[in-house]
Amino acid sequence: VFQDSSKRLYPVMLEDCLRVLKKGGIFLIDDTLFPVMTPEDEWSVSDRAIDEFNRVLLKYEVESVLLPIGEGLTIVVKK
């Protein structure tokens, strides 16, 4: 699965994106460094959504890495 939708939809779509993956499936998420690159007091709605996505992702049975390429690419493998 490759996610590059409206950033506000990232946390909303997370569960469904992971649900359709088989064990060992790969989930790629674009632009996941937005919040890191902006001071928190200047965050947009999109920055807050991506921050929420990054935090919620930690609750799932996955292995992930955030690569500092462009605005960030998170690679997730479903356990």
N, C-alpha and C positions, 0 to 999 in steps of 0.2 A: 504494500500500500504506500502511495506517495501522497502526502498532504501538503498542499500549498494553496489553501482556501483563504477566505477572510480570516484574519488572525483571531477575531472574536469567536469564531466557530471552533477553534482548536480544542478547548476544553469540552465543548458540547459534543464534538464528534469523537473524542478519544475512545470511549468505551466501545462504540460501534466499529471503529477502525481496528481495535485489538480483537474484537469478537470474530471478525471475518478472517483473521490470520490463523493458519494452522500452527501447531507447535514447530518452532524453528523458522517461522515466517518472519519476513523483514518489513519493518515499518519505517519509512523515511519522512522526516518532518522538516520543512524548510523554514528559515528565518527565526530560529529559536534562541538567538542571542539578542534580540531586540532589547529586552529589559536590562541586560547587562551593559549595553552600550549607552544607556541613557540614565541620568540621575533619577532616582525614584520619584522625587517631587516634580519631575517633568514628564512622567509616564502618561502615555495616551491610553485610551480604552484598549487598543490592540496590545500595547506593552503589558498591561495588567492581565489580559487574557492569556498571553503567552507565559507570563510568570505563573499563573494559576495552572496552566497546562503542565509546565515543567514540574511543579510541586505535586500535582495529582498523579503524574506518570510514576512517581516513586512508590505509589501504593500498589502497583500491579506487579505480577510475576513476570518480569521482563529483565533483560540485560540491555543497558543503553549507554551510549557515549554521545557527547555533544562536541562536534568538530567546529573549530573556529574558522570556518571557510565562509567568506562573504558575511552575511548576517546570521550565520550559524546553521548547521545541519545536524539534527539528532538522528542517530541510527538506533533502532530498537529491534531486538530479537525476542520473540515470544518464547518463553520457557515451556 
